[in-house]
Amino acid sequence: MAGQAGLIPRAAALAAGALALVAAAPLDPVQALAGRYSTHFENATVDGDKYWSDDVVEIVPVDARHAYFNLNLHFANGHSCGLSGVAQAQGDTLDYVAPARSRIAACHMTLSRQGRWLHLDDHDGTCQSTCGSRGGYGGEGQPWKSKRPITYMKLLKASSDYREALEEWRKASPLR
């Protein structure tokens, strides 16, 4: 009996160590960030006319290390930002760098969870060319609580944005 009593504390210590390793491991951003985030809000023109807008961010796993993303953000006077591509998992973030021959010059976008927000970081305005004059990605994001499953996956995957983003990604990395 005395030998068995020593096994219980050792097993508990091993289990606690395993839990600590799991807790310390970075989240898989491809799965953790996947979904649809949105905000419905009242917008306005410079003349003061009011209308409703919807900001939407969609993230869809492509494989274990990559996810398609689509950003559609709206600003005053009908200006908007729109960007889609295939981002690569980097730690607990999704990181997109536009390929050299891309339709977008030098765009670098990172998507990550920061507290209660899905945060968008365009690295000091590198993706500004995808926005109208009153739009930008600085400080933008979506509330984490707005995250929902994408229920229109077949339609999304048939979209030109999705098909073009995957084609651009495959051309930039022909070994896929």
NORQUIVEN-V932707 format. One record per residue. N is the residue number from 1. SS is DSSP state (H for helix, E for strand, L for the rest). PHI is phi as a letter, one per 40 degrees, with the letter a starting at -180 (NA if undefined). D_FIRST is the distance of its C-alpha to the first C-alpha in whole Angstrom. Layout:
{{N,SS,PHI,D_FIRST} {N,SS,PHI,D_FIRST}}
This chain:
{{1,L,NA,0} {2,H,c,4} {3,H,c,5} {4,H,c,5} {5,H,c,6} {6,H,c,9} {7,H,c,10} {8,H,c,12} {9,H,c,14} {10,H,c,15} {11,H,c,16} {12,H,c,18} {13,H,c,20} {14,H,c,21} {15,H,c,22} {16,H,c,24} {17,H,c,25} {18,H,c,26} {19,H,c,28} {20,H,c,30} {21,H,c,31} {22,H,c,32} {23,H,c,34} {24,H,c,36} {25,L,c,37} {26,L,c,41} {27,L,c,42} {28,L,c,44} {29,H,c,47} {30,H,c,48} {31,H,c,46} {32,H,c,46} {33,L,c,50} {34,L,d,51} {35,E,i,53} {36,E,b,56} {37,E,b,57} {38,E,a,60} {39,E,b,62} {40,E,b,65} {41,E,a,67} {42,E,c,71} {43,E,b,73} {44,E,a,77} {45,L,c,80} {46,L,c,82} {47,L,c,84} {48,L,g,81} {49,L,c,81} {50,E,b,78} {51,E,a,76} {52,E,c,72} {53,E,b,70} {54,E,b,67} {55,E,c,65} {56,E,b,62} {57,E,b,60} {58,E,b,58} {59,E,b,55} {60,E,b,54} {61,E,d,52} {62,E,b,54} {63,E,a,51} {64,L,c,48} {65,L,b,49} {66,E,b,53} {67,E,b,54} {68,E,c,57} {69,E,b,59} {70,E,b,62} {71,E,b,63} {72,E,b,66} {73,E,b,67} {74,E,b,70} {75,L,b,72} {76,H,d,75} {77,H,g,78} {78,H,g,77} {79,L,c,75} {80,E,a,72} {81,E,b,69} {82,E,a,68} {83,E,a,66} {84,E,a,64} {85,E,a,62} {86,E,b,59} {87,E,b,56} {88,E,b,53} {89,E,c,50} {90,E,b,50} {91,L,g,46} {92,L,b,46} {93,E,b,50} {94,E,b,53} {95,E,b,55} {96,E,b,59} {97,E,b,61} {98,L,d,65} {99,L,d,66} {100,L,d,68} {101,L,c,71} {102,L,c,70} {103,L,c,72} {104,L,b,71} {105,L,c,71} {106,L,f,68} {107,L,c,66} {108,E,b,62} {109,E,b,60} {110,E,b,57} {111,E,b,55} {112,E,a,52} {113,E,c,50} {114,E,b,50} {115,L,g,49} {116,L,c,51} {117,E,b,53} {118,E,c,54} {119,E,c,56} {120,E,b,58} {121,E,b,59} {122,L,b,63} {123,L,f,62} {124,L,g,65} {125,L,g,68} {126,L,c,67} {127,L,b,67} {128,H,d,70} {129,H,c,73} {130,H,c,71} {131,E,b,72} {132,L,c,75} {133,L,c,77} {134,L,b,75} {135,L,b,72} {136,L,i,69} {137,L,c,65} {138,L,d,65} {139,L,g,62} {140,L,c,62} {141,E,i,59} {142,E,b,58} {143,E,c,55} {144,H,d,52} {145,H,c,52} {146,H,c,55} {147,L,c,53} {148,E,b,53} {149,L,c,53} {150,L,c,56} {151,L,c,57} {152,L,b,60} {153,H,d,59} {154,H,c,61} {155,H,c,64} {156,H,c,62} {157,H,c,62} {158,H,c,65} {159,L,c,67} {160,H,c,69} {161,H,d,67} {162,H,c,64} {163,H,c,65} {164,H,c,67} {165,H,c,64} {166,H,c,62} {167,H,c,65} {168,H,c,66} {169,H,c,62} {170,H,c,62} {171,H,c,65} {172,H,c,64} {173,L,b,61} {174,L,c,62} {175,L,c,59} {176,L,c,58}}
